[in-house]
Amino acid sequence: MNRIVRKTAALALAAAAALVAAPAGAATDVTWSATPLTASSTSIRTDGTLKYAYARGNYTVNGVSFAGVGDKIVNTADCVVWEASGGAGNAVSSPPSDTESGDYKDLLSNGWWANGKDRPIALKNLESGKRYLVQMVAFRNDYTTQSATAPDRTTVAKFAGTGWEYGGSLICQFTAEATTEEFTISYSGQALINAIQVRELPSDEPAGKPAVITVK
């Protein structure tokens, strides 16, 4: 009897461990776009309803409330985890003088950098079957030759430079297939992010053309 009890307990523990170790779901109907930010706070998207939003300070931009997570990298266990092992630090920038003053300008002035190349970003607390939009904002005036490339390997957002004077916005729309979805962003130099928001889209939001993604 004790052997049976021990075996049952072991099987239960193994099942629990498997659930904890389960990989992120493979999102479907995935589309990527990259848009230069402008001098106006209207560059911050307001589609659907806000799920969560984070920045290096507490800001309200275009009606979107970003919760500040301080000088540490974006890593909120229940929402967003931006892999940044191998070095990370504060990115302080100087937006163009005509940038809308207030929270938008402050949001662009403060971010995080990390050693570059491929970095996964995990979006958590999602609902399977629902459609979402994630917007990643990045600006640093001295990163004129650096950029972020989406998992489709063709969509590129720049952080500064000609045509991207206010930075760039990398946007993904997808249908969640699990409570956590993870995408790998590739960086040409230093990895950079100023803010991120996840928004739940209406159920009748038309799906775009699926793209090939890298899921870690």
ZALOMI-713767 format. One record per residue: residue number from 1; residue in one letter; x, y, z of N, C-alpha, C in turn. Coordinates in steps of 0.2 Angstrom, whole numbers, padded with zeros to 4 digits. Example, Ala and Ser with C-alpha at 12.3 -4.5 7.8 and 13.67 -1.06 7.14 Angstrom:
BEGIN
(1, 'a', (0066, -0028, 0039), (0062, -0022, 0039), (0066, -0016, 0039)) (2, 's', (0064, -0011, 0035), (0068, -0005, 0036), (0064, 0000, 0039)) 
//
This chain:
BEGIN
(1, 'm', (0004, -0006, 0000), (0000, 0000, 0000), (0004, 0006, 0000)) (2, 'n', (0010, 0006, 0004), (0014, 0012, 0004), (0017, 0013, -0002)) (3, 'r', (0019, 0008, -0006), (0022, 0009, -0012), (0017, 0012, -0017)) (4, 'i', (0011, 0010, -0017), (0006, 0013, -0021), (0005, 0020, -0020)) (5, 'v', (0005, 0022, -0013), (0004, 0029, -0011), (0010, 0033, -0014)) (6, 'r', (0016, 0030, -0013), (0022, 0034, -0015), (0022, 0035, -0023)) (7, 'k', (0020, 0029, -0026), (0020, 0030, -0034), (0014, 0035, -0036)) (8, 't', (0009, 0035, -0033), (0003, 0040, -0034), (0006, 0047, -0033)) (9, 'a', (0009, 0048, -0028), (0012, 0055, -0026), (0017, 0057, -0031)) (10, 'a', (0021, 0052, -0033), (0027, 0054, -0038), (0024, 0056, -0045)) (11, 'l', (0018, 0052, -0047), (0015, 0054, -0053), (0012, 0060, -0053)) (12, 'a', (0009, 0062, -0047), (0006, 0069, -0046), (0011, 0074, -0046)) (13, 'l', (0017, 0073, -0043), (0022, 0078, -0043), (0025, 0079, -0051)) (14, 'a', (0025, 0073, -0054), (0028, 0074, -0061), (0023, 0078, -0065)) (15, 'a', (0017, 0076, -0064), (0011, 0080, -0068), (0012, 0087, -0067)) (16, 'a', (0012, 0089, -0060), (0013, 0096, -0059), (0019, 0100, -0062)) (17, 'a', (0025, 0096, -0062), (0031, 0099, -0064), (0030, 0100, -0072)) (18, 'a', (0026, 0095, -0075), (0025, 0096, -0082), (0021, 0102, -0084)) (19, 'l', (0016, 0103, -0080), (0012, 0109, -0081), (0016, 0115, -0080)) (20, 'v', (0020, 0116, -0075), (0025, 0122, -0074), (0029, 0123, -0080)) (21, 'a', (0032, 0117, -0082), (0037, 0118, -0087), (0034, 0118, -0094)) (22, 'a', (0028, 0118, -0095), (0024, 0118, -0102), (0027, 0125, -0105)) (23, 'p', (0028, 0124, -0112), (0031, 0129, -0116), (0025, 0134, -0117)) (24, 'a', (0027, 0140, -0119), (0022, 0145, -0121), (0018, 0143, -0127)) (25, 'g', (0012, 0145, -0128), (0008, 0143, -0134), (0010, 0146, -0140)) (26, 'a', (0008, 0142, -0146), (0010, 0145, -0152), (0005, 0150, -0155)) (27, 'a', (0006, 0156, -0154), (0000, 0161, -0156), (-0001, 0160, -0163)) (28, 't', (-0007, 0161, -0165), (-0010, 0161, -0172), (-0012, 0168, -0175)) (29, 'd', (-0013, 0168, -0181), (-0015, 0174, -0185), (-0010, 0180, -0183)) (30, 'v', (-0004, 0179, -0183), (0001, 0184, -0181), (0003, 0188, -0186)) (31, 't', (0003, 0195, -0185), (0005, 0200, -0190), (0009, 0205, -0186)) (32, 'w', (0015, 0207, -0190), (0019, 0212, -0187), (0019, 0218, -0191)) (33, 's', (0020, 0224, -0188), (0021, 0230, -0191), (0026, 0234, -0187)) (34, 'a', (0029, 0239, -0191), (0034, 0244, -0188), (0032, 0251, -0190)) (35, 't', (0032, 0255, -0185), (0029, 0262, -0187), (0034, 0267, -0184)) (36, 'p', (0036, 0272, -0187), (0040, 0277, -0184), (0036, 0281, -0179)) (37, 'l', (0038, 0282, -0173), (0034, 0287, -0169), (0035, 0294, -0171)) (38, 't', (0030, 0298, -0169), (0030, 0305, -0171), (0031, 0309, -0165)) (39, 'a', (0030, 0316, -0166), (0031, 0321, -0161), (0025, 0321, -0156)) (40, 's', (0019, 0317, -0158), (0013, 0317, -0155), (0012, 0311, -0151)) (41, 's', (0009, 0312, -0145), (0007, 0306, -0141), (0002, 0301, -0144)) (42, 't', (-0001, 0303, -0149), (-0006, 0299, -0153), (-0002, 0293, -0156)) (43, 's', (0004, 0293, -0156), (0008, 0287, -0158), (0007, 0281, -0154)) (44, 'i', (0005, 0282, -0147), (0003, 0277, -0143), (-0004, 0274, -0145)) (45, 'r', (-0004, 0267, -0146), (-0011, 0264, -0148), (-0016, 0264, -0143)) (46, 't', (-0022, 0264, -0145), (-0028, 0264, -0141), (-0033, 0259, -0143)) (47, 'd', (-0031, 0254, -0148), (-0036, 0249, -0150), (-0038, 0245, -0144)) (48, 'g', (-0045, 0243, -0145), (-0048, 0238, -0140), (-0047, 0241, -0133)) (49, 't', (-0046, 0237, -0128), (-0045, 0239, -0121), (-0039, 0237, -0118)) (50, 'l', (-0036, 0241, -0114), (-0030, 0240, -0111), (-0029, 0234, -0106)) (51, 'k', (-0025, 0229, -0107), (-0023, 0223, -0103), (-0018, 0225, -0098)) (52, 'y', (-0012, 0228, -0100), (-0007, 0230, -0095), (-0002, 0234, -0099)) (53, 'a', (0001, 0239, -0096), (0006, 0243, -0099), (0011, 0245, -0094)) (54, 'y', (0018, 0245, -0096), (0023, 0246, -0092), (0028, 0251, -0095)) (55, 'a', (0032, 0255, -0091), (0037, 0259, -0093), (0042, 0260, -0088)) (56, 'r', (0047, 0265, -0089), (0052, 0266, -0083), (0049, 0271, -0078)) (57, 'g', (0044, 0274, -0080), (0040, 0278, -0075), (0033, 0278, -0076)) (58, 'n', (0029, 0281, -0071), (0022, 0281, -0072), (0020, 0287, -0076)) (59, 'y', (0017, 0285, -0082), (0015, 0290, -0087), (0008, 0288, -0089)) (60, 't', (0004, 0293, -0091), (-0002, 0293, -0095), (-0001, 0296, -0102)) (61, 'v', (-0001, 0292, -0107), (0000, 0295, -0114), (-0006, 0293, -0118)) (62, 'n', (-0009, 0298, -0121), (-0014, 0296, -0126), (-0020, 0292, -0122)) (63, 'g', (-0021, 0293, -0116), (-0026, 0290, -0112), (-0024, 0283, -0109)) (64, 'v', (-0018, 0281, -0111), (-0015, 0274, -0109), (-0011, 0275, -0103)) (65, 's', (-0012, 0272, -0097), (-0009, 0272, -0091), (-0003, 0267, -0091)) (66, 'f', (0003, 0269, -0091), (0009, 0265, -0090), (0011, 0265, -0083)) (67, 'a', (0012, 0259, -0080), (0014, 0258, -0073), (0022, 0258, -0073)) (68, 'g', (0025, 0262, -0069), (0032, 0262, -0069), (0035, 0256, -0065)) (69, 'v', (0040, 0253, -0068), (0043, 0247, -0064), (0050, 0249, -0062)) (70, 'g', (0052, 0256, -0062), (0058, 0258, -0059), (0064, 0257, -0064)) (71, 'd', (0070, 0257, -0061), (0076, 0256, -0065), (0078, 0249, -0067)) (72, 'k', (0074, 0244, -0064), (0075, 0237, -0066), (0072, 0236, -0073)) (73, 'i', (0074, 0231, -0076), (0072, 0229, -0082), (0064, 0227, -0082)) (74, 'v', (0060, 0227, -0087), (0053, 0225, -0087), (0053, 0218, -0085)) (75, 'n', (0051, 0216, -0079), (0050, 0209, -0077), (0045, 0209, -0072)) (76, 't', (0039, 0208, -0074), (0033, 0207, -0069), (0031, 0200, -0070)) (77, 'a', (0031, 0196, -0065), (0030, 0189, -0066), (0023, 0187, -0069)) (78, 'd', (0018, 0191, -0068), (0012, 0190, -0070), (0010, 0193, -0077)) (79, 'c', (0014, 0197, -0080), (0012, 0200, -0086), (0018, 0200, -0091)) (80, 'v', (0023, 0203, -0090), (0029, 0204, -0095), (0035, 0202, -0092)) (81, 'v', (0039, 0198, -0096), (0046, 0196, -0094), (0050, 0197, -0101)) (82, 'w', (0054, 0202, -0101), (0059, 0204, -0106), (0066, 0201, -0104)) (83, 'e', (0068, 0195, -0108), (0074, 0192, -0106), (0080, 0197, -0107)) (84, 'a', (0084, 0198, -0102), (0089, 0203, -0103), (0095, 0201, -0099)) (85, 's', (0096, 0194, -0099), (0102, 0192, -0096), (0109, 0194, -0100)) (86, 'g', (0114, 0195, -0096), (0120, 0197, -0100), (0121, 0204, -0100)) (87, 'g', (0118, 0208, -0095), (0119, 0215, -0095), (0112, 0219, -0096)) (88, 'a', (0111, 0224, -0092), (0105, 0228, -0093), (0107, 0235, -0089)) (89, 'g', (0104, 0240, -0092), (0105, 0247, -0089), (0100, 0252, -0091)) (90, 'n', (0100, 0258, -0088), (0095, 0263, -0089), (0097, 0266, -0096)) (91, 'a', (0092, 0268, -0100), (0093, 0272, -0106), (0090, 0279, -0105)) (92, 'v', (0094, 0284, -0105), (0092, 0291, -0104), (0093, 0294, -0111)) (93, 's', (0088, 0297, -0114), (0088, 0300, -0120), (0085, 0307, -0121)) (94, 's', (0087, 0310, -0126), (0084, 0317, -0127), (0080, 0317, -0134)) (95, 'p', (0073, 0317, -0133), (0069, 0317, -0139), (0070, 0324, -0142)) (96, 'p', (0068, 0324, -0149), (0068, 0331, -0152), (0064, 0336, -0149)) (97, 's', (0066, 0342, -0149), (0063, 0348, -0146), (0056, 0349, -0147)) (98, 'd', (0053, 0347, -0153), (0046, 0348, -0154), (0042, 0342, -0152)) (99, 't', (0045, 0337, -0148), (0041, 0332, -0145), (0036, 0334, -0140)) (100, 'e', (0030, 0332, -0141), (0025, 0334, -0136), (0027, 0334, -0129)) (101, 's', (0027, 0339, -0125), (0029, 0339, -0119), (0025, 0335, -0114)) (102, 'g', (0027, 0334, -0108), (0024, 0330, -0103), (0025, 0323, -0103)) (103, 'd', (0020, 0318, -0102), (0022, 0311, -0100), (0025, 0308, -0107)) (104, 'y', (0022, 0310, -0113), (0025, 0307, -0119), (0032, 0308, -0119)) (105, 'k', (0034, 0314, -0119), (0041, 0316, -0119), (0046, 0312, -0114)) (106, 'd', (0043, 0312, -0108), (0046, 0308, -0102), (0047, 0301, -0104)) (107, 'l', (0042, 0298, -0107), (0042, 0291, -0108), (0047, 0289, -0113)) (108, 'l', (0048, 0294, -0118), (0053, 0293, -0123), (0060, 0294, -0120)) (109, 's', (0060, 0298, -0115), (0067, 0300, -0112), (0070, 0294, -0108)) (110, 'n', (0066, 0290, -0106), (0068, 0284, -0101), (0066, 0277, -0104)) (111, 'g', (0071, 0273, -0103), (0070, 0266, -0105), (0075, 0262, -0103)) (112, 'w', (0076, 0256, -0106), (0081, 0251, -0103), (0085, 0248, -0109)) (113, 'w', (0091, 0247, -0109), (0095, 0244, -0114), (0098, 0237, -0111)) (114, 'a', (0100, 0233, -0115), (0103, 0227, -0113), (0108, 0224, -0119)) (115, 'n', (0112, 0220, -0118), (0116, 0217, -0123), (0111, 0214, -0128)) (116, 'g', (0113, 0215, -0135), (0108, 0214, -0140), (0107, 0207, -0142)) (117, 'k', (0106, 0206, -0149), (0105, 0200, -0152), (0098, 0197, -0151)) (118, 'd', (0097, 0191, -0150), (0090, 0188, -0149), (0088, 0188, -0142)) (119, 'r', (0082, 0191, -0141), (0079, 0192, -0134), (0072, 0190, -0134)) (120, 'p', (0070, 0185, -0130), (0063, 0183, -0130), (0059, 0188, -0125)) (121, 'i', (0053, 0189, -0127), (0049, 0193, -0123), (0042, 0189, -0122)) (122, 'a', (0041, 0187, -0115), (0035, 0183, -0114), (0029, 0188, -0111)) (123, 'l', (0023, 0187, -0114), (0017, 0190, -0113), (0013, 0185, -0109)) (124, 'k', (0011, 0187, -0103), (0007, 0182, -0098), (0000, 0185, -0097)) (125, 'n', (-0003, 0181, -0093), (-0010, 0183, -0091), (-0015, 0184, -0097)) (126, 'l', (-0014, 0180, -0102), (-0018, 0181, -0108), (-0024, 0175, -0107)) (127, 'e', (-0029, 0176, -0112), (-0034, 0171, -0112), (-0034, 0167, -0119)) (128, 's', (-0033, 0161, -0119), (-0033, 0157, -0125), (-0039, 0159, -0130)) (129, 'g', (-0038, 0160, -0136), (-0044, 0161, -0141), (-0045, 0169, -0142)) (130, 'k', (-0042, 0173, -0137), (-0043, 0180, -0138), (-0038, 0183, -0142)) (131, 'r', (-0039, 0189, -0145), (-0035, 0192, -0149), (-0032, 0198, -0146)) (132, 'y', (-0025, 0199, -0147), (-0022, 0205, -0143), (-0017, 0209, -0148)) (133, 'l', (-0016, 0214, -0146), (-0011, 0219, -0149), (-0005, 0221, -0144)) (134, 'v', (0001, 0220, -0145), (0006, 0222, -0141), (0010, 0227, -0145)) (135, 'q', (0012, 0233, -0141), (0016, 0238, -0144), (0022, 0239, -0140)) (136, 'm', (0028, 0239, -0143), (0034, 0240, -0140), (0037, 0246, -0143)) (137, 'v', (0038, 0251, -0138), (0041, 0257, -0140), (0048, 0258, -0138)) (138, 'a', (0052, 0261, -0143), (0059, 0261, -0141), (0062, 0268, -0145)) (139, 'f', (0066, 0272, -0141), (0069, 0278, -0143), (0075, 0279, -0139)) (140, 'r', (0081, 0280, -0143), (0087, 0283, -0140), (0090, 0287, -0145)) (141, 'n', (0092, 0293, -0144), (0094, 0297, -0149), (0101, 0295, -0152)) (142, 'd', (0105, 0292, -0148), (0112, 0290, -0151), (0112, 0283, -0154)) (143, 'y', (0106, 0280, -0154), (0106, 0273, -0157), (0103, 0274, -0165)) (144, 't', (0106, 0278, -0168), (0104, 0279, -0175), (0105, 0274, -0180)) (145, 't', (0109, 0269, -0179), (0110, 0263, -0183), (0108, 0257, -0180)) (146, 'q', (0104, 0257, -0175), (0102, 0251, -0172), (0094, 0250, -0172)) (147, 's', (0092, 0244, -0172), (0085, 0242, -0173), (0083, 0236, -0170)) (148, 'a', (0076, 0234, -0170), (0073, 0228, -0168), (0070, 0225, -0174)) (149, 't', (0071, 0218, -0175), (0068, 0215, -0180), (0063, 0210, -0177)) (150, 'a', (0057, 0210, -0180), (0052, 0205, -0178), (0053, 0198, -0180)) (151, 'p', (0050, 0193, -0176), (0051, 0186, -0178), (0050, 0184, -0185)) (152, 'd', (0046, 0188, -0189), (0045, 0187, -0196), (0052, 0188, -0200)) (153, 'r', (0057, 0191, -0197), (0063, 0193, -0200), (0063, 0198, -0206)) (154, 't', (0057, 0201, -0206), (0057, 0206, -0212), (0054, 0213, -0209)) (155, 't', (0051, 0213, -0203), (0048, 0219, -0200), (0053, 0222, -0195)) (156, 'v', (0055, 0228, -0197), (0061, 0231, -0193), (0059, 0238, -0191)) (157, 'a', (0060, 0239, -0184), (0059, 0246, -0181), (0065, 0249, -0179)) (158, 'k', (0067, 0255, -0181), (0073, 0258, -0179), (0072, 0263, -0173)) (159, 'f', (0077, 0264, -0169), (0077, 0268, -0163), (0078, 0275, -0164)) (160, 'a', (0081, 0277, -0169), (0082, 0284, -0171), (0085, 0285, -0178)) (161, 'g', (0087, 0291, -0180), (0090, 0291, -0187), (0084, 0294, -0191)) (162, 't', (0086, 0295, -0198), (0082, 0298, -0203), (0076, 0294, -0203)) (163, 'g', (0070, 0298, -0203), (0063, 0295, -0203), (0061, 0292, -0197)) (164, 'w', (0065, 0291, -0192), (0064, 0288, -0186), (0066, 0293, -0180)) (165, 'e', (0065, 0299, -0181), (0068, 0304, -0176), (0065, 0303, -0169)) (166, 'y', (0059, 0301, -0169), (0056, 0300, -0162), (0056, 0293, -0160)) (167, 'g', (0060, 0289, -0163), (0060, 0282, -0161), (0055, 0277, -0165)) (168, 'g', (0054, 0271, -0163), (0050, 0267, -0167), (0045, 0263, -0163)) (169, 's', (0040, 0260, -0166), (0035, 0256, -0163), (0035, 0249, -0166)) (170, 'l', (0036, 0244, -0163), (0035, 0237, -0166), (0029, 0234, -0163)) (171, 'i', (0025, 0232, -0168), (0018, 0230, -0166), (0016, 0223, -0168)) (172, 'c', (0013, 0219, -0164), (0011, 0213, -0165), (0004, 0212, -0164)) (173, 'q', (0000, 0209, -0168), (-0007, 0207, -0167), (-0007, 0199, -0168)) (174, 'f', (-0010, 0196, -0163), (-0011, 0189, -0163), (-0017, 0186, -0159)) (175, 't', (-0018, 0180, -0160), (-0023, 0176, -0156), (-0019, 0172, -0152)) (176, 'a', (-0021, 0172, -0145), (-0017, 0168, -0140), (-0020, 0161, -0140)) (177, 'e', (-0015, 0156, -0140), (-0017, 0149, -0139), (-0015, 0147, -0133)) (178, 'a', (-0013, 0151, -0128), (-0011, 0149, -0121), (-0011, 0155, -0117)) (179, 't', (-0011, 0154, -0110), (-0010, 0160, -0106), (-0004, 0164, -0106)) (180, 't', (0001, 0161, -0109), (0008, 0164, -0110), (0010, 0163, -0118)) (181, 'e', (0012, 0169, -0121), (0014, 0169, -0128), (0021, 0172, -0128)) (182, 'e', (0026, 0169, -0131), (0033, 0171, -0131), (0035, 0172, -0138)) (183, 'f', (0038, 0178, -0139), (0041, 0180, -0146), (0048, 0182, -0145)) (184, 't', (0052, 0180, -0150), (0059, 0182, -0150), (0061, 0188, -0154)) (185, 'i', (0063, 0194, -0151), (0065, 0200, -0155), (0072, 0200, -0156)) (186, 's', (0074, 0201, -0162), (0082, 0201, -0164), (0084, 0209, -0164)) (187, 'y', (0090, 0210, -0161), (0092, 0217, -0161), (0099, 0217, -0165)) (188, 's', (0100, 0223, -0169), (0106, 0223, -0173), (0112, 0226, -0169)) (189, 'g', (0110, 0229, -0163), (0115, 0231, -0158), (0113, 0230, -0151)) (190, 'q', (0112, 0235, -0147), (0109, 0235, -0141), (0102, 0233, -0141)) (191, 'a', (0099, 0229, -0137), (0092, 0228, -0136), (0090, 0235, -0132)) (192, 'l', (0084, 0237, -0134), (0081, 0243, -0131), (0074, 0243, -0131)) (193, 'i', (0071, 0245, -0125), (0064, 0246, -0124), (0062, 0252, -0120)) (194, 'n', (0057, 0256, -0121), (0055, 0262, -0117), (0049, 0260, -0114)) (195, 'a', (0044, 0257, -0117), (0038, 0255, -0115), (0035, 0249, -0118)) (196, 'i', (0030, 0246, -0115), (0026, 0240, -0119), (0019, 0240, -0116)) (197, 'q', (0015, 0239, -0120), (0008, 0238, -0118), (0005, 0233, -0122)) (198, 'v', (0000, 0229, -0119), (-0004, 0224, -0122), (-0011, 0226, -0121)) (199, 'r', (-0015, 0225, -0127), (-0022, 0227, -0127), (-0026, 0221, -0130)) (200, 'e', (-0032, 0220, -0127), (-0036, 0215, -0130), (-0041, 0218, -0135)) (201, 'l', (-0041, 0215, -0141), (-0044, 0217, -0147), (-0052, 0214, -0147)) (202, 'p', (-0056, 0218, -0150), (-0063, 0215, -0151), (-0063, 0208, -0154)) (203, 's', (-0068, 0204, -0152), (-0068, 0197, -0155), (-0069, 0197, -0162)) (204, 'd', (-0072, 0203, -0165), (-0073, 0203, -0172), (-0067, 0206, -0176)) (205, 'e', (-0062, 0208, -0173), (-0056, 0211, -0176), (-0054, 0206, -0181)) (206, 'p', (-0053, 0209, -0188), (-0051, 0204, -0193), (-0044, 0202, -0192)) (207, 'a', (-0043, 0196, -0194), (-0036, 0193, -0193), (-0032, 0195, -0199)) (208, 'g', (-0026, 0196, -0198), (-0021, 0198, -0204), (-0018, 0192, -0207)) (209, 'k', (-0014, 0193, -0211), (-0010, 0187, -0214), (-0005, 0184, -0209)) (210, 'p', (-0006, 0178, -0208), (-0001, 0175, -0203), (0006, 0175, -0205)) (211, 'a', (0010, 0176, -0200), (0017, 0177, -0202), (0021, 0171, -0198)) (212, 'v', (0027, 0169, -0201), (0031, 0165, -0197), (0034, 0168, -0191)) (213, 'i', (0034, 0164, -0186), (0036, 0167, -0179), (0041, 0163, -0176)) (214, 't', (0045, 0165, -0172), (0050, 0161, -0168), (0047, 0161, -0161)) (215, 'v', (0045, 0155, -0159), (0043, 0154, -0152), (0048, 0150, -0148)) (216, 'k', (0050, 0153, -0143), (0055, 0150, -0138), (0052, 0145, -0134)) 
//
